[in-house]
């Protein structure tokens, strides 16, 4: 059994179509079929039920897929770590990012890491929280950032950064008469919010804030990216909610940001890691993250934009 067998199996298992899987792998369909047959013979189990109309996984195939999805990232990381050492790095830190939106202090943290420990390579991986959670437990990643916080046994979640929440509205919108927008006024309009799977922690925190009102929000769309949220808001379809730090990278996109009125609303970013066997490099990384804080008016390194308006 070779790595190529795993890669071919994964492509067919995800596409459930041999022609599409072969196209994805940039090979002909006949060698792909032979590779799957070799794999099944080696395992002594049928992995796919294939008819003229469809391809589906057997029960054994589903079980094998679960393991392959863990094995291939480990193989790739073994290669990456070896290559990093060959290129002069002494160690690699694997950082998993969830919730689709970049943490507010992450650029300053990475810059500080490069300055203070250039011999340590920091690699970034973006994924849903569920994948980050499994990867931290399986030692695929050293540390993670997300907005979920609740992680159960085996992992530690540290609140490290707080990002004031902003209401994102189109230019020349009636709500711009408010310097601080009341939540009840926001809920008079449809909203575009994050997708609960891709932006799980972000969605949970936003939902808690929306529950402060007795009014039920009208959710027009759930989106996977901040860019799509801004696009729909700028077009006048709905209002959005995002952290103040995300508005700093928005640029001239036809939207304006306003703080919520009343009780302070903010998004919390958590740093996750296993609760044992921390390397010295990881401990220093965690310490650096804890020394960076952004109140929403000051960026790390003392940059001070106006975040009440974009």
KEKE-3310 file (N, C-alpha, C; in steps of 0.2 Angstrom, whole numbers, plus 5000, padded with zeros to 4 digits):
npx = (5004:5003:5007:5001:4990:4981:4979:4972:4961:4955:4951:4942:4933:4928:4923:4915:4914:4922:4927:4927:4936:4948:4951:4953:4964:4973:4975:4973:4957:4957:4970:4967:4956:4963:4971:4963:4957:4969:4971:4959:4961:4973:4968:4959:4945:4930:4928:4921:4904:4900:4891:4883:4876:4880:4892:4896:4902:4906:4902:4914:4922:4918:4924:4937:4940:4939:4950:4960:4959:4965:4978:4984:4986:4995:5006:5009:5013:5024:5033:5033:5039:5052:5057:5057:5067:5078:5079:5085:5077:5075:5064:5046:5031:5014:5000:4983:4968:4952:4935:4935:4937:4951:4961:4962:4975:4984:4993:5003:5008:5013:5023:5031:5036:5043:5053:5059:5062:5068:5072:5062:5049:5033:5018:5003:4986:4970:4953:4937:4930:4928:4936:4948:4948:4949:4961:4970:4969:4974:4987:4990:4991:4999:4994:4979:4968:4952:4935:4927:4929:4924:4930:4932:4939:4957:4961:4967:4959:4962:4957:4962:4962:4951:4938:4930:4913:4905:4892:4888:4884:4876:4882:4875:4864:4848:4851:4863:4862:4863:4876:4880:4872:4856:4852:4839:4835:4844:4839:4827:4830:4835:4848:4864:4874:4887:4892:4886:4894:4906:4910:4909:4912:4911:4898:4891:4895:4889:4875:4873:4873:4863:4852:4850:4840:4822:4816:4815:4828:4829:4836:4844:4854:4867:4884:4901:4912:4920:4921:4910:4900:4902:4900:4886:4880:4885:4878:4865:4857:4856:4860:4876:4886:4902:4919:4928:4941:4941:4935:4945:4952:4944:4943:4938:4923:4910:4903:4899:4904:4897:4897:4888:4875:4873:4876:4893:4898:4907:4919:4927:4943:4950:4965:4970:4977:4985:4985:4997:5014:5021:5031:5046:5047:5033:5028:5034:5028:5014:5016:5019:5008:4999:5003:4999:4987:4971:4961:4952:4952:4966:4978:4990:5007:5005:4997:4984:4969:4953:4940:4927:4921:4921)
npy = (4994:5011:5029:5034:5026:5030:5044:5042:5035:5044:5055:5048:5045:5057:5063:5054:5049:5042:5048:5062:5061:5056:5067:5077:5072:5073:5062:5047:5039:5025:5020:5025:5017:5005:5007:5008:4996:4988:4993:4988:4975:4973:4977:4968:4970:4977:4993:5002:5003:5001:5007:5008:5020:5026:5029:5023:5023:5009:5001:4998:5006:5019:5018:5017:5029:5038:5036:5038:5052:5057:5051:5056:5071:5070:5064:5074:5084:5079:5078:5092:5097:5091:5097:5110:5110:5106:5117:5126:5130:5127:5123:5119:5128:5124:5132:5133:5140:5146:5150:5159:5173:5184:5184:5199:5203:5195:5198:5206:5197:5187:5194:5198:5185:5182:5191:5189:5175:5169:5157:5148:5141:5147:5140:5142:5136:5135:5132:5123:5124:5111:5103:5109:5106:5092:5091:5097:5088:5077:5080:5086:5099:5113:5124:5133:5146:5153:5157:5150:5144:5134:5119:5107:5092:5089:5100:5117:5133:5149:5165:5178:5189:5204:5210:5224:5224:5229:5237:5234:5244:5250:5264:5280:5276:5275:5272:5278:5290:5287:5288:5278:5263:5257:5241:5236:5244:5239:5227:5229:5227:5216:5204:5199:5186:5176:5159:5145:5133:5135:5147:5145:5149:5163:5164:5159:5168:5180:5177:5176:5189:5195:5189:5197:5206:5206:5204:5195:5191:5194:5184:5186:5180:5167:5167:5163:5171:5186:5195:5192:5196:5210:5213:5210:5219:5231:5232:5234:5224:5219:5221:5220:5211:5213:5212:5226:5226:5219:5228:5237:5232:5233:5243:5255:5251:5254:5253:5257:5258:5256:5257:5246:5252:5254:5241:5235:5227:5214:5203:5189:5181:5165:5156:5140:5125:5110:5102:5098:5093:5104:5112:5122:5132:5133:5137:5150:5156:5156:5165:5177:5179:5182:5195:5204:5215:5222:5236:5240:5253:5255:5248:5234:5239:5252:5259:5269:5269:5277:5268:5269:5274:5269)
npz = (5000:4995:4996:4985:4983:4994:4990:4978:4982:4991:4982:4974:4984:4988:4977:4972:4959:4946:4934:4937:4948:4942:4933:4943:4949:4938:4930:4919:4918:4918:4924:4937:4941:4941:4951:4962:4962:4966:4978:4985:4984:4991:5004:5006:5005:4999:4993:4986:4979:4963:4949:4933:4935:4947:4960:4976:4993:5002:5018:5024:5016:5020:5033:5030:5024:5035:5041:5032:5030:5041:5040:5028:5030:5040:5034:5024:5033:5039:5028:5025:5037:5037:5025:5030:5040:5032:5025:5034:5045:5062:5069:5067:5069:5069:5065:5067:5060:5063:5059:5049:5048:5050:5066:5076:5081:5074:5063:5069:5079:5071:5065:5076:5079:5068:5070:5082:5083:5070:5066:5068:5059:5055:5051:5043:5044:5037:5042:5046:5063:5069:5062:5066:5080:5080:5074:5083:5094:5088:5086:5074:5073:5082:5089:5090:5084:5087:5089:5097:5110:5120:5124:5130:5138:5138:5130:5131:5132:5129:5132:5122:5113:5111:5101:5097:5092:5077:5068:5051:5038:5023:5013:5016:5023:5033:5046:5049:5055:5069:5080:5089:5086:5091:5096:5094:5083:5073:5071:5064:5051:5038:5040:5036:5040:5047:5041:5050:5051:5045:5051:5065:5079:5078:5074:5085:5095:5090:5089:5103:5106:5099:5105:5116:5113:5112:5100:5085:5074:5057:5045:5031:5023:5025:5025:5019:5020:5025:5015:5006:5014:5015:5002:5000:5009:5004:4992:4997:5001:5014:5032:5041:5053:5061:5067:5073:5069:5057:5049:5046:5036:5025:5016:5003:5001:5000:5011:5029:5046:5062:5080:5091:5102:5120:5131:5130:5116:5110:5101:5105:5104:5105:5110:5107:5114:5117:5133:5138:5136:5130:5118:5120:5110:5107:5119:5120:5109:5114:5125:5118:5111:5122:5126:5117:5114:5109:5109:5101:5097:5096:5086:5087:5090:5090:5080:5075:5069:5064:5069:5070:5059:5042)
capx = (5000:5007:5003:4996:4983:4977:4977:4967:4955:4952:4948:4936:4928:4925:4920:4910:4913:4928:4929:4929:4942:4953:4952:4956:4971:4977:4977:4967:4952:4959:4975:4964:4952:4967:4974:4958:4957:4975:4970:4954:4964:4978:4965:4954:4938:4927:4928:4915:4899:4900:4886:4883:4873:4882:4897:4895:4906:4903:4903:4921:4925:4917:4928:4944:4940:4940:4958:4964:4959:4970:4985:4987:4989:5001:5012:5011:5016:5031:5037:5035:5044:5058:5059:5059:5074:5083:5080:5088:5073:5076:5057:5040:5025:5008:4994:4976:4964:4945:4930:4935:4939:4957:4961:4964:4982:4988:4999:5008:5010:5018:5029:5035:5039:5049:5059:5063:5064:5068:5074:5056:5045:5026:5014:4996:4981:4963:4948:4932:4932:4927:4943:4954:4947:4952:4968:4974:4969:4978:4994:4992:4993:5002:4990:4974:4964:4945:4930:4922:4931:4922:4934:4931:4945:4962:4963:4966:4957:4964:4955:4968:4961:4944:4937:4923:4908:4902:4886:4890:4878:4877:4883:4868:4858:4845:4854:4869:4860:4866:4883:4880:4866:4853:4851:4832:4835:4847:4834:4822:4832:4837:4855:4869:4878:4892:4889:4887:4899:4912:4911:4905:4913:4909:4891:4889:4895:4884:4869:4872:4872:4856:4847:4848:4833:4816:4814:4818:4832:4828:4843:4843:4859:4873:4890:4907:4917:4918:4921:4904:4896:4902:4897:4879:4879:4886:4873:4859:4852:4855:4866:4880:4890:4909:4923:4931:4948:4939:4933:4951:4955:4938:4945:4933:4919:4903:4900:4901:4903:4895:4896:4881:4873:4871:4881:4898:4898:4914:4921:4933:4947:4953:4970:4969:4983:4985:4987:5003:5019:5022:5038:5048:5045:5026:5027:5036:5023:5008:5017:5019:5001:4996:5006:4996:4980:4969:4955:4947:4955:4973:4981:4996:5012:5002:4994:4978:4964:4947:4936:4920:4918:4926)
capy = (5000:5017:5035:5036:5023:5034:5050:5040:5033:5050:5058:5045:5045:5064:5065:5048:5049:5040:5052:5068:5060:5056:5074:5080:5069:5074:5055:5044:5035:5017:5019:5026:5011:4999:5008:5007:4988:4986:4994:4984:4968:4973:4977:4962:4973:4981:5000:5006:5000:5005:5005:5013:5026:5030:5026:5025:5020:5003:5003:4997:5012:5024:5017:5018:5036:5041:5035:5041:5059:5058:5049:5061:5077:5068:5063:5080:5088:5076:5081:5100:5098:5089:5102:5116:5108:5106:5124:5130:5131:5123:5120:5122:5128:5123:5136:5132:5146:5144:5156:5163:5180:5184:5187:5206:5204:5190:5200:5208:5192:5184:5199:5197:5179:5182:5195:5186:5168:5168:5150:5144:5142:5147:5138:5143:5132:5138:5126:5124:5123:5104:5100:5111:5103:5085:5091:5098:5082:5072:5082:5088:5106:5114:5129:5136:5152:5152:5161:5146:5144:5128:5114:5101:5090:5088:5106:5123:5138:5155:5171:5182:5196:5206:5214:5227:5223:5234:5236:5236:5247:5253:5271:5284:5272:5279:5271:5282:5295:5285:5287:5271:5260:5253:5234:5235:5247:5235:5221:5231:5226:5210:5203:5194:5183:5170:5152:5142:5128:5138:5153:5142:5153:5169:5164:5158:5175:5185:5174:5178:5196:5196:5187:5203:5209:5201:5204:5189:5193:5191:5183:5185:5175:5165:5168:5159:5175:5193:5199:5191:5200:5217:5214:5210:5225:5237:5232:5236:5219:5218:5224:5215:5212:5211:5215:5232:5225:5217:5234:5240:5229:5233:5248:5259:5246:5256:5252:5261:5254:5260:5253:5245:5256:5251:5236:5234:5220:5212:5196:5186:5176:5161:5152:5133:5121:5104:5104:5094:5092:5110:5114:5129:5137:5135:5142:5157:5159:5158:5171:5183:5181:5185:5201:5208:5217:5228:5238:5243:5260:5255:5242:5233:5243:5259:5262:5271:5272:5278:5262:5271:5274:5267)
capz = (5000:4995:4997:4979:4984:4998:4987:4973:4986:4994:4977:4972:4989:4989:4971:4970:4952:4944:4929:4940:4952:4938:4931:4949:4950:4932:4927:4915:4922:4918:4929:4943:4942:4943:4958:4967:4963:4969:4986:4988:4985:4997:5010:5006:5006:4994:4996:4982:4975:4957:4944:4927:4937:4953:4964:4983:4997:5006:5025:5024:5013:5025:5039:5028:5023:5041:5043:5026:5031:5046:5038:5023:5032:5044:5029:5021:5038:5039:5022:5026:5043:5035:5021:5034:5043:5026:5022:5039:5051:5068:5071:5064:5073:5065:5068:5064:5061:5061:5059:5042:5049:5054:5072:5075:5082:5071:5059:5074:5082:5066:5064:5081:5079:5063:5072:5088:5082:5063:5064:5069:5054:5057:5045:5044:5041:5038:5042:5051:5070:5070:5060:5071:5086:5079:5073:5089:5098:5085:5085:5067:5074:5088:5092:5086:5086:5085:5093:5100:5117:5123:5120:5134:5141:5134:5127:5135:5128:5133:5129:5121:5110:5111:5095:5097:5087:5073:5063:5045:5034:5016:5013:5015:5026:5038:5053:5050:5060:5075:5081:5092:5084:5096:5093:5091:5077:5069:5070:5060:5044:5037:5041:5033:5045:5045:5040:5057:5051:5043:5056:5070:5085:5076:5074:5092:5099:5087:5091:5110:5106:5096:5110:5121:5111:5112:5093:5081:5068:5050:5042:5024:5020:5029:5021:5022:5020:5026:5008:5003:5018:5013:4995:5000:5013:5000:4987:5000:5003:5021:5036:5043:5060:5061:5072:5071:5065:5050:5045:5044:5029:5021:5011:5000:4998:5000:5018:5035:5052:5068:5086:5094:5108:5126:5134:5126:5112:5107:5099:5109:5100:5110:5108:5110:5113:5121:5140:5140:5131:5126:5117:5122:5105:5108:5125:5119:5105:5118:5129:5114:5110:5127:5127:5112:5115:5105:5112:5095:5095:5095:5083:5090:5087:5091:5075:5078:5064:5067:5068:5071:5052:5037)
cpx = (5004:5003:4999:4990:4979:4975:4971:4961:4951:4948:4942:4930:4924:4921:4914:4908:4920:4931:4932:4935:4948:4955:4955:4963:4976:4979:4971:4963:4954:4964:4972:4960:4957:4970:4969:4957:4963:4974:4965:4957:4969:4974:4960:4947:4936:4926:4922:4910:4898:4895:4887:4880:4876:4888:4896:4900:4902:4904:4911:4925:4924:4922:4936:4945:4942:4947:4962:4964:4963:4977:4988:4990:4995:5007:5014:5015:5023:5035:5039:5040:5051:5061:5061:5066:5079:5084:5083:5084:5075:5069:5052:5034:5019:5002:4988:4972:4957:4941:4931:4937:4946:4957:4964:4972:4987:4994:5004:5011:5015:5024:5034:5039:5045:5055:5063:5065:5064:5069:5068:5051:5038:5022:5007:4991:4974:4958:4942:4934:4932:4934:4949:4954:4951:4959:4973:4975:4974:4985:4996:4993:4995:4997:4985:4971:4957:4941:4925:4923:4930:4925:4934:4938:4950:4965:4962:4964:4958:4961:4961:4967:4953:4944:4930:4919:4906:4896:4888:4884:4880:4878:4876:4862:4855:4848:4861:4868:4862:4873:4884:4873:4863:4851:4844:4831:4838:4842:4828:4824:4835:4845:4858:4874:4883:4889:4891:4892:4905:4915:4908:4906:4910:4901:4888:4889:4890:4877:4868:4870:4865:4851:4846:4842:4828:4814:4818:4822:4829:4834:4842:4848:4864:4879:4896:4913:4915:4917:4913:4899:4896:4899:4889:4877:4879:4881:4866:4854:4851:4861:4870:4883:4897:4913:4926:4937:4946:4938:4939:4954:4949:4940:4938:4928:4912:4900:4903:4900:4901:4895:4889:4881:4872:4877:4886:4897:4904:4915:4927:4937:4951:4959:4970:4976:4982:4987:4993:5008:5020:5029:5040:5046:5037:5025:5028:5030:5016:5010:5017:5012:4997:4998:5003:4989:4977:4962:4949:4949:4962:4975:4987:5002:5010:5000:4987:4973:4958:4942:4929:4916:4923:4925)
cpy = (5006:5023:5036:5032:5027:5040:5048:5039:5039:5054:5055:5045:5052:5066:5060:5048:5048:5045:5059:5067:5060:5063:5078:5078:5070:5067:5053:5040:5028:5016:5020:5020:5005:5001:5007:4999:4985:4987:4990:4977:4968:4973:4971:4964:4977:4988:5004:5001:5004:5003:5010:5020:5030:5026:5028:5021:5014:5005:5002:5003:5018:5024:5019:5025:5040:5041:5039:5049:5061:5057:5054:5067:5076:5067:5069:5084:5085:5078:5088:5101:5096:5094:5108:5115:5109:5113:5129:5131:5125:5119:5123:5122:5128:5126:5135:5138:5144:5151:5161:5170:5180:5187:5194:5207:5199:5193:5203:5203:5188:5188:5198:5191:5179:5186:5192:5179:5166:5161:5145:5146:5142:5145:5139:5139:5134:5132:5127:5122:5115:5101:5103:5107:5096:5086:5093:5092:5077:5074:5084:5096:5107:5119:5131:5142:5151:5157:5157:5146:5137:5122:5107:5099:5089:5094:5112:5129:5145:5161:5176:5189:5197:5211:5218:5226:5229:5232:5238:5238:5250:5261:5274:5280:5276:5278:5275:5288:5294:5285:5280:5268:5256:5246:5233:5238:5243:5229:5223:5229:5219:5210:5198:5192:5178:5163:5148:5136:5131:5144:5151:5147:5160:5169:5163:5165:5180:5183:5176:5185:5198:5194:5192:5206:5204:5200:5198:5192:5190:5190:5181:5180:5173:5164:5165:5164:5182:5197:5198:5195:5207:5218:5214:5217:5231:5238:5233:5231:5218:5222:5218:5216:5209:5214:5221:5231:5222:5223:5238:5238:5230:5238:5252:5254:5248:5255:5256:5257:5258:5255:5252:5250:5251:5247:5235:5227:5219:5205:5194:5181:5172:5157:5146:5130:5115:5106:5101:5094:5098:5111:5121:5134:5138:5139:5149:5160:5161:5164:5177:5185:5184:5192:5206:5209:5222:5230:5240:5250:5260:5248:5241:5237:5250:5262:5263:5274:5273:5272:5264:5272:5272:5271)
cpz = (5000:4995:4991:4980:4988:4994:4981:4977:4988:4988:4975:4978:4990:4983:4970:4963:4949:4939:4932:4944:4948:4935:4937:4950:4944:4929:4923:4920:4923:4923:4936:4945:4944:4950:4963:4968:4967:4977:4989:4989:4990:5004:5011:5008:5000:4997:4993:4979:4969:4952:4938:4929:4942:4955:4971:4987:5001:5013:5027:5021:5017:5031:5036:5026:5029:5043:5038:5027:5036:5044:5033:5025:5037:5039:5026:5026:5039:5034:5023:5032:5041:5030:5024:5037:5038:5024:5028:5045:5056:5070:5067:5069:5068:5068:5064:5065:5059:5061:5054:5043:5053:5061:5072:5076:5079:5067:5064:5077:5077:5065:5069:5082:5074:5066:5078:5087:5074:5061:5065:5063:5056:5051:5047:5040:5042:5038:5047:5058:5072:5068:5064:5077:5086:5078:5079:5094:5095:5083:5078:5068:5081:5092:5087:5088:5083:5090:5096:5108:5121:5120:5124:5137:5136:5130:5132:5130:5132:5129:5128:5118:5110:5105:5096:5091:5083:5069:5056:5040:5028:5017:5012:5018:5032:5045:5054:5054:5067:5075:5084:5090:5089:5092:5090:5084:5071:5066:5066:5052:5044:5038:5037:5038:5043:5045:5047:5057:5049:5048:5062:5077:5084:5077:5081:5096:5096:5089:5099:5111:5104:5101:5115:5119:5111:5104:5089:5075:5062:5046:5035:5021:5026:5024:5024:5022:5022:5020:5005:5008:5016:5006:4996:5004:5008:4994:4990:5002:5010:5025:5038:5050:5059:5066:5069:5067:5058:5046:5042:5037:5024:5015:5009:4997:4998:5006:5023:5041:5058:5074:5088:5101:5114:5128:5129:5123:5109:5106:5102:5105:5106:5106:5111:5109:5118:5128:5143:5135:5127:5125:5119:5117:5106:5114:5124:5114:5109:5122:5125:5113:5115:5129:5122:5114:5111:5107:5107:5093:5093:5092:5087:5086:5087:5085:5077:5073:5068:5065:5068:5064:5048:5031)
residu = (UNK:UNK:UNK:UNK:UNK:UNK:UNK:UNK:UNK:UNK:UNK:UNK:UNK:UNK:UNK:UNK:UNK:UNK:UNK:UNK:UNK:UNK:UNK:UNK:UNK:UNK:UNK:UNK:UNK:UNK:UNK:UNK:UNK:UNK:UNK:UNK:UNK:UNK:UNK:UNK:UNK:UNK:UNK:UNK:UNK:UNK:UNK:UNK:UNK:UNK:UNK:UNK:UNK:UNK:UNK:UNK:UNK:UNK:UNK:UNK:UNK:UNK:UNK:UNK:UNK:UNK:UNK:UNK:UNK:UNK:UNK:UNK:UNK:UNK:UNK:UNK:UNK:UNK:UNK:UNK:UNK:UNK:UNK:UNK:UNK:UNK:UNK:UNK:UNK:UNK:UNK:UNK:UNK:UNK:UNK:UNK:UNK:UNK:UNK:UNK:UNK:UNK:UNK:UNK:UNK:UNK:UNK:UNK:UNK:UNK:UNK:UNK:UNK:UNK:UNK:UNK:UNK:UNK:UNK:UNK:UNK:UNK:UNK:UNK:UNK:UNK:UNK:UNK:UNK:UNK:UNK:UNK:UNK:UNK:UNK:UNK:UNK:UNK:UNK:UNK:UNK:UNK:UNK:UNK:UNK:UNK:UNK:UNK:UNK:UNK:UNK:UNK:UNK:UNK:UNK:UNK:UNK:UNK:UNK:UNK:UNK:UNK:UNK:UNK:UNK:UNK:UNK:UNK:UNK:UNK:UNK:UNK:UNK:UNK:UNK:UNK:UNK:UNK:UNK:UNK:UNK:UNK:UNK:UNK:UNK:UNK:UNK:UNK:UNK:UNK:UNK:UNK:UNK:UNK:UNK:UNK:UNK:UNK:UNK:UNK:UNK:UNK:UNK:UNK:UNK:UNK:UNK:UNK:UNK:UNK:UNK:UNK:UNK:UNK:UNK:UNK:UNK:UNK:UNK:UNK:UNK:UNK:UNK:UNK:UNK:UNK:UNK:UNK:UNK:UNK:UNK:UNK:UNK:UNK:UNK:UNK:UNK:UNK:UNK:UNK:UNK:UNK:UNK:UNK:UNK:UNK:UNK:UNK:UNK:UNK:UNK:UNK:UNK:UNK:UNK:UNK:UNK:UNK:UNK:UNK:UNK:UNK:UNK:UNK:UNK:UNK:UNK:UNK:UNK:UNK:UNK:UNK:UNK:UNK:UNK:UNK:UNK:UNK:UNK:UNK:UNK:UNK:UNK:UNK:UNK:UNK:UNK:UNK:UNK:UNK:UNK:UNK:UNK:UNK:UNK:UNK:UNK:UNK:UNK:UNK:UNK:UNK:UNK:UNK:UNK:UNK:UNK:UNK:UNK:UNK)
# end
